[in-house]
């Protein structure tokens, strides 16, 4: 079975982007809390979607656990 070269290139691109998204960054706790407050204000007006839930969960975890 041969793999399409375009598919291989696409897979390599996804792996590269994923590696960049996995790097750790440092942000002040106040910035995380402000981001959460801003998102919650938008949710009150526009409603919540799947990605919003994922982001809020990650922010809450980072705020509580310090990671």
C-alpha positions as CSV (number, residue, x, y, z in Angstrom):
1,X,0.0,0.0,0.0
2,X,1.5,3.3,-1.0
3,X,0.9,6.5,0.9
4,X,0.1,9.7,-1.0
5,X,3.1,12.1,-0.7
6,X,0.6,15.0,-0.1
7,X,-0.8,13.0,2.9
8,X,2.6,12.5,4.3
9,X,3.4,16.2,4.0
10,X,0.1,17.0,5.7
11,X,0.8,14.5,8.5
12,X,4.2,16.1,9.1
13,X,2.7,19.5,9.2
14,X,0.1,18.4,11.8
15,X,2.9,16.8,13.9
16,X,4.9,20.0,13.8
17,X,1.9,22.2,14.8
18,X,1.0,19.7,17.6
19,X,4.6,19.9,18.9
20,X,4.4,23.7,19.0
21,X,1.0,23.5,20.8
22,X,2.5,21.3,23.5
23,X,5.2,23.7,24.7
24,X,4.9,25.1,28.1
25,X,4.4,28.9,28.7
26,X,4.3,31.0,31.8
27,X,1.4,33.4,32.4
28,X,0.5,35.3,35.6
29,X,-2.4,34.0,37.5
30,X,-4.2,37.4,37.1
31,X,-4.0,37.0,33.3
32,X,-5.7,33.6,33.5
33,X,-8.4,34.9,35.8
34,X,-9.0,37.9,33.5
35,X,-9.3,35.6,30.5
36,X,-11.8,33.4,32.3
37,X,-13.9,36.4,33.3
38,X,-13.9,37.8,29.8
39,X,-14.9,34.4,28.3
40,X,-17.7,34.1,30.8
41,X,-19.0,37.5,30.0
42,X,-19.1,36.5,26.3
43,X,-20.8,33.3,27.2
44,X,-23.5,35.2,29.0
45,X,-24.3,37.1,25.8
46,X,-23.5,34.5,23.1
47,X,-23.9,31.2,24.7
48,X,-21.4,28.4,25.1
49,X,-20.0,26.0,22.6
50,X,-17.8,22.8,22.8
51,X,-14.5,24.7,22.4
52,X,-15.6,27.2,25.0
53,X,-16.2,24.4,27.5
54,X,-12.8,23.0,26.7
55,X,-11.0,26.3,27.2
56,X,-12.9,27.1,30.4
57,X,-12.1,23.7,31.8
58,X,-8.4,24.2,30.9
59,X,-8.3,27.7,32.5
60,X,-10.1,26.5,35.6
61,X,-7.6,23.6,36.0
62,X,-4.6,25.9,35.4
63,X,-6.0,28.4,38.0
64,X,-6.7,25.7,40.6
65,X,-3.6,23.5,40.0
66,X,-1.1,26.2,39.1
67,X,-0.1,24.5,35.8
